[in-house]
Amino acid sequence: MQVPAPFEYARATSVRDVLELLERHGPESHVIAGGHSLLPMMKLRLARPEWLIDINDVVELRHIAEDGDVLRVGALARHADLLASEVVGRLFPLVHDAEKVIADPVVRNRGTIGGSLGQADPAEDLTTVCDVLRAQVVIAGPSGERVVDMADFHRGPYETACEQNELITEVRFPIRARSGSAYEKVERRVGDWAVGAAGAALQMADDGTIADAAIGLTALGLEGLATDAAAVLVGQRPSEGLVAEAGRLAAEASSPVEDQRGPVDYKRHLADELTRRVLRRALDRAGATAVQGG
Ligand SMILES: Cc1cc2nc3c(=O)[nH]c(=O)nc-3n(C[C@H](O)[C@H](O)[C@H](O)COP(=O)(O)OP(=O)(O)OC[C@H]3O[C@@H](n4cnc5c(N)ncnc54)[C@H](O)[C@@H]3O)c2cc1C
């Protein structure tokens, strides 16, 4: 099926306008941002919205702004905006790691951070990025605004805490001193969805130990963070042995399924290997002294 079912279309110009249109047109109305996930689903008739509320003119959702100890990113910031942003790359290098391997320039020029999180595809890269950075999602609705931790935002594949009559307006990333982060993905060909990917964010303490760590996996059957893998790092001095143990625990926490992208044992191996790689790179970026053997 290549043609979407018939639908009505409205173009909103402000957050208030979006919420009014969603209210007016009821449960079968959905917002559309870049359209790179919703339109393919409509063509396959996996989604059949009666109304599309286009939010591309809602310019108040396009910001990327450092604001004290938080980076505020509007829901309509596109993949290409994130990749081009100096402040994003400086504060959160894993966002650039991920954005370089999300699809191709055509998709990156239209797809948005709000749409990526709103779609909640288990193979989508920005969810892991936002998970490990312990981001918060700002959601506007008929009764005002609420702020939801990433840990509570995703409710499972294609399900989020954002209700049909609500709108993701912003993603907030806490800025931490002496921190480092990295993301690495294995794909079958350039621009493809992940066979598997891992992301890590670390914060170092003054004494050279790891003060905080978060590890996430993409498309490898882990919901949320690999907490046991991160826990072995906290309070320790970086070492290759520690990194290897975290990789082993991340693989243990993964629950991949066999599909056209590969068998289970290969994907578990990716969980281990990619976790080690992103930890080494995140430690390096956090200014940790070179990872020692042992
Ligand atoms: C060929 C191709 C390859 C791709 N490869 C990758 C990849 O490797 N990695 C990856 O991560 N992604 C990939 N994508 C997906 C791409 O990143 C999409 O841009 C993204 O998933 C959705 O963003 P969007 O703005 O296009 O959302 P849309 O398609 O417009 O919307 C997606 C969903 O989110 C909802 N939504 C959108 N904005 C909001 C909002 N502000 N508040 C509440 N709900 C909202 C919509 O109602 C819809 O349900 C690929 C897409 C294509 C077409």
The ligand as an SDF file (V2000), in Angstrom:
LIG
                    3D

 53 58  0  0  0  0  0  0  0  0999 V2000
   14.6830    6.2880    5.1730 C   0  0  0  0  0  0  0  0  0  0  0  0
   14.6600    6.6380    6.6350 C   0  0  0  0  0  0  0  0  0  0  0  0
   15.7060    6.2460    7.4470 C   0  0  0  0  0  0  0  0  0  0  0  0
   15.6950    6.5440    8.8050 C   0  0  0  0  0  0  0  0  0  0  0  0
   16.7640    6.1590    9.5780 N   0  0  0  0  0  0  0  0  0  0  0  0
   16.7830    6.4690   10.8800 C   0  0  0  0  0  0  0  0  0  0  0  0
   17.8720    6.0840   11.7070 C   0  0  0  0  0  0  0  0  0  0  0  0
   18.8560    5.4880   11.2760 O   0  0  0  0  0  0  0  0  0  0  0  0
   17.8240    6.4190   13.0200 N   0  0  0  0  0  0  0  0  0  0  0  0
   16.7670    7.1130   13.5440 C   0  0  0  0  0  0  0  0  0  0  0  0
   16.7790    7.3870   14.7490 O   0  0  0  0  0  0  0  0  0  0  0  0
   15.7300    7.5150   12.7950 N   0  0  0  0  0  0  0  0  0  0  0  0
   15.7140    7.2020   11.4800 C   0  0  0  0  0  0  0  0  0  0  0  0
   14.6540    7.5960   10.7120 N   0  0  0  0  0  0  0  0  0  0  0  0
   13.5240    8.3160   11.3350 C   0  0  0  0  0  0  0  0  0  0  0  0
   13.7610    9.8160   11.2900 C   0  0  0  0  0  0  0  0  0  0  0  0
   14.7640   10.1490   12.2300 O   0  0  0  0  0  0  0  0  0  0  0  0
   12.4750   10.5930   11.6000 C   0  0  0  0  0  0  0  0  0  0  0  0
   12.7250   11.8940   11.2820 O   0  0  0  0  0  0  0  0  0  0  0  0
   12.0060   10.5670   13.0350 C   0  0  0  0  0  0  0  0  0  0  0  0
   11.8190    9.2840   13.5020 O   0  0  0  0  0  0  0  0  0  0  0  0
   10.6520   11.2220   13.2220 C   0  0  0  0  0  0  0  0  0  0  0  0
   10.7620   12.5880   13.1760 O   0  0  0  0  0  0  0  0  0  0  0  0
    9.7030   13.4300   12.3510 P   0  0  0  0  0  0  0  0  0  0  0  0
    9.8770   14.8510   12.7600 O   0  0  0  0  0  0  0  0  0  0  0  0
    9.8310   13.0960   10.9150 O   0  0  0  0  0  0  0  0  0  0  0  0
    8.3110   12.8830   12.9770 O   0  0  0  0  0  0  0  0  0  0  0  0
    6.8950   12.6620   12.2730 P   0  0  0  0  0  0  0  0  0  0  0  0
    6.9870   11.5600   11.2740 O   0  0  0  0  0  0  0  0  0  0  0  0
    6.3230   13.9380   11.8260 O   0  0  0  0  0  0  0  0  0  0  0  0
    6.0760   12.1480   13.5450 O   0  0  0  0  0  0  0  0  0  0  0  0
    6.3850   10.9120   14.1630 C   0  0  0  0  0  0  0  0  0  0  0  0
    5.4280   10.6940   15.3430 C   0  0  0  0  0  0  0  0  0  0  0  0
    5.6770   11.6340   16.3770 O   0  0  0  0  0  0  0  0  0  0  0  0
    4.5430   12.4570   16.6140 C   0  0  0  0  0  0  0  0  0  0  0  0
    5.0680   13.8030   16.8430 N   0  0  0  0  0  0  0  0  0  0  0  0
    5.8490   14.5450   16.0110 C   0  0  0  0  0  0  0  0  0  0  0  0
    6.1880   15.7030   16.6160 N   0  0  0  0  0  0  0  0  0  0  0  0
    5.5900   15.6990   17.8380 C   0  0  0  0  0  0  0  0  0  0  0  0
    5.5410   16.6260   18.9320 C   0  0  0  0  0  0  0  0  0  0  0  0
    6.2140   17.7870   18.9100 N   0  0  0  0  0  0  0  0  0  0  0  0
    4.8190   16.2790   20.0170 N   0  0  0  0  0  0  0  0  0  0  0  0
    4.1390   15.1150   20.0740 C   0  0  0  0  0  0  0  0  0  0  0  0
    4.1570   14.1850   19.0810 N   0  0  0  0  0  0  0  0  0  0  0  0
    4.8770   14.4860   17.9790 C   0  0  0  0  0  0  0  0  0  0  0  0
    3.6550   12.3290   15.3810 C   0  0  0  0  0  0  0  0  0  0  0  0
    2.2910   12.5370   15.6820 O   0  0  0  0  0  0  0  0  0  0  0  0
    3.9490   10.8930   14.9840 C   0  0  0  0  0  0  0  0  0  0  0  0
    3.1770   10.0110   15.7670 O   0  0  0  0  0  0  0  0  0  0  0  0
   14.6160    7.2810    9.3610 C   0  0  0  0  0  0  0  0  0  0  0  0
   13.5540    7.7000    8.5510 C   0  0  0  0  0  0  0  0  0  0  0  0
   13.5660    7.3770    7.2000 C   0  0  0  0  0  0  0  0  0  0  0  0
   12.4150    7.8300    6.3430 C   0  0  0  0  0  0  0  0  0  0  0  0
  1  2  1  0
  2  3  1  0
  2 52  2  0
  3  4  2  0
  4  5  1  0
  4 50  1  0
  5  6  2  0
  6  7  1  0
  6 13  1  0
  7  8  2  0
  7  9  1  0
  9 10  1  0
 10 11  2  0
 10 12  1  0
 12 13  2  0
 13 14  1  0
 14 15  1  0
 14 50  1  0
 15 16  1  0
 16 17  1  0
 16 18  1  0
 18 19  1  0
 18 20  1  0
 20 21  1  0
 20 22  1  0
 22 23  1  0
 23 24  1  0
 24 25  2  0
 24 26  1  0
 24 27  1  0
 27 28  1  0
 28 29  2  0
 28 30  1  0
 28 31  1  0
 31 32  1  0
 32 33  1  0
 33 34  1  0
 33 48  1  0
 34 35  1  0
 35 36  1  0
 35 46  1  0
 36 37  1  0
 36 45  1  0
 37 38  2  0
 38 39  1  0
 39 40  1  0
 39 45  2  0
 40 41  1  0
 40 42  2  0
 42 43  1  0
 43 44  2  0
 44 45  1  0
 46 47  1  0
 46 48  1  0
 48 49  1  0
 50 51  2  0
 51 52  1  0
 52 53  1  0
M  END
$$$$
